[in-house]
Amino acid sequence: MAAVANRNNRWPVALAVVLAIYAAATGLLVTVLPVKDGARDWFAPLVPGGWMAWSFPTAMFFLTIFLLIALMAVWEYDRPGGAPRVGILRFETTRGDRLFVSLLGSAFIQLAWLGLVGSSLWWALALSVVYAIGVFRFV
């Protein structure tokens, strides 16, 4: 019983470490942003002449995916098991499955928004968050 209590009391430390790494990586990305005419160029390549156009939004996208996976690990550390359940799709899903389905669906929402509405993705982001909440609640 004492081992369970000690483990559950340590999850805030794991959460703080994950969030600190995310904040430090974000801060590092901001410091390496190119400066153009005295202002940070948020969409310029972070590595000029690199093999991929790693802009700040692209890097933040992948960093946020890392954050979500790390947060799932902390959640599993706090409450192990996460027994599979059958939701409205009528097949068993675990927490990881639901994260994958929500990320995949959010990608399609973003792409559809780009194709049908335009390049301002703030409302698509809000719709993706609502979709992810629905997936975690009902799938």
SELUMDO-709125 format. One record per residue (C-alpha): residue number from 1; x, y, z. Coordinates in Angstrom, 1 decimal. Layout:
N
REC   i     xx     yy     zz
REC NUM      X      Y      Z
...
END
This chain:
139
REC   i     xx     yy     zz
REC   1    0.0    0.0    0.0
REC   2    2.8    2.4    0.8
REC   3    4.4    1.8   -2.6
REC   4    1.2    2.8   -4.3
REC   5    0.9    5.9   -2.2
REC   6    4.6    6.9   -3.0
REC   7    4.1    6.4   -6.7
REC   8    0.9    8.4   -6.8
REC   9    2.6   11.3   -4.9
REC  10    5.4   11.5   -7.4
REC  11    3.4   12.1  -10.6
REC  12    3.3   15.9  -10.1
REC  13    7.1   15.8  -10.4
REC  14    6.9   13.9  -13.7
REC  15    4.3   16.3  -14.9
REC  16    6.5   19.3  -13.9
REC  17    9.5   17.8  -15.7
REC  18    7.5   17.2  -18.9
REC  19    6.1   20.7  -18.9
REC  20    9.6   22.2  -18.1
REC  21   11.1   20.4  -21.0
REC  22    8.4   21.7  -23.3
REC  23    8.8   25.2  -22.0
REC  24   12.6   25.1  -22.4
REC  25   12.4   23.7  -25.9
REC  26    9.8   26.4  -26.9
REC  27   12.1   29.1  -25.4
REC  28   15.1   27.7  -27.3
REC  29   13.1   27.8  -30.5
REC  30   12.1   31.4  -29.9
REC  31   15.7   32.4  -29.3
REC  32   16.9   30.8  -32.6
REC  33   14.3   32.5  -34.7
REC  34   15.8   34.7  -37.4
REC  35   15.4   38.4  -37.0
REC  36   14.4   40.4  -40.0
REC  37   14.1   44.3  -39.8
REC  38   14.4   44.2  -36.0
REC  39   11.5   41.7  -35.6
REC  40   11.4   38.0  -35.3
REC  41   10.4   36.2  -38.5
REC  42    8.1   33.5  -37.1
REC  43    7.8   31.7  -40.5
REC  44   11.4   31.8  -41.7
REC  45   13.4   28.6  -41.8
REC  46   15.1   27.8  -38.6
REC  47   18.0   26.1  -40.5
REC  48   18.7   28.1  -43.6
REC  49   19.5   25.8  -46.5
REC  50   18.4   22.7  -44.5
REC  51   16.8   19.7  -46.1
REC  52   13.4   20.6  -44.6
REC  53   11.8   23.9  -44.0
REC  54   11.8   23.7  -40.2
REC  55    9.8   26.9  -39.4
REC  56    8.7   27.8  -35.9
REC  57    5.1   26.5  -36.5
REC  58    6.4   23.2  -37.9
REC  59    8.7   22.7  -34.9
REC  60    6.0   23.6  -32.5
REC  61    3.6   21.1  -34.2
REC  62    6.1   18.2  -33.6
REC  63    7.0   19.5  -30.1
REC  64    3.3   19.5  -29.2
REC  65    2.9   15.9  -30.5
REC  66    5.8   15.0  -28.2
REC  67    4.1   16.8  -25.3
REC  68    0.9   14.9  -25.8
REC  69    2.6   11.6  -25.8
REC  70    4.6   12.5  -22.7
REC  71    1.5   13.7  -21.0
REC  72   -0.1   10.3  -21.8
REC  73    2.9    8.6  -20.2
REC  74    2.5   10.7  -17.0
REC  75   -1.2    9.9  -17.0
REC  76   -0.4    6.2  -17.2
REC  77    2.2    6.6  -14.4
REC  78   -0.5    8.2  -12.2
REC  79   -3.3    5.8  -13.1
REC  80   -1.9    2.7  -14.6
REC  81   -4.1    0.4  -16.6
REC  82   -6.5    2.5  -18.5
REC  83   -8.6   -0.6  -19.3
REC  84   -9.9   -0.8  -22.9
REC  85  -13.5    0.2  -23.3
REC  86  -16.0    0.0  -26.1
REC  87  -17.5    3.3  -27.2
REC  88  -19.8    4.5  -30.0
REC  89  -17.5    3.0  -32.7
REC  90  -18.2   -0.4  -31.2
REC  91  -14.6   -1.6  -30.9
REC  92  -12.2   -1.6  -27.9
REC  93   -9.9    1.5  -27.5
REC  94   -7.3    2.4  -25.0
REC  95   -6.1    5.9  -24.0
REC  96   -3.4    5.7  -26.6
REC  97   -5.9    4.6  -29.3
REC  98   -8.1    7.5  -28.5
REC  99   -5.1    9.9  -28.7
REC 100   -4.2    8.5  -32.1
REC 101   -7.8    8.8  -33.4
REC 102   -8.1   12.3  -32.1
REC 103   -4.8   13.4  -33.7
REC 104   -5.7   11.7  -37.0
REC 105   -9.2   13.3  -37.0
REC 106   -7.8   16.7  -36.1
REC 107   -5.4   16.4  -39.1
REC 108   -8.3   15.8  -41.4
REC 109  -10.2   18.7  -39.8
REC 110   -7.3   21.0  -40.4
REC 111   -6.8   19.9  -44.0
REC 112  -10.5   20.2  -44.8
REC 113  -10.6   23.7  -43.2
REC 114   -7.6   24.7  -45.4
REC 115   -9.3   23.4  -48.5
REC 116  -12.8   24.7  -47.9
REC 117  -12.4   27.9  -45.8
REC 118   -8.9   29.3  -46.0
REC 119   -5.6   29.6  -44.2
REC 120   -6.8   31.0  -40.9
REC 121   -6.8   27.9  -38.8
REC 122   -7.9   29.2  -35.3
REC 123  -11.5   28.0  -35.7
REC 124  -10.2   24.7  -37.0
REC 125   -8.0   24.4  -34.0
REC 126  -11.0   25.0  -31.7
REC 127  -13.1   22.4  -33.6
REC 128  -10.2   19.9  -33.3
REC 129  -10.1   20.4  -29.5
REC 130  -13.8   19.8  -29.3
REC 131  -13.4   16.8  -31.5
REC 132  -10.6   15.4  -29.3
REC 133  -12.6   15.9  -26.1
REC 134  -15.5   14.0  -27.8
REC 135  -13.2   11.2  -28.8
REC 136  -11.8   10.8  -25.3
REC 137  -15.3   11.0  -23.8
REC 138  -17.3    8.8  -26.2
REC 139  -15.0    6.5  -28.2
END
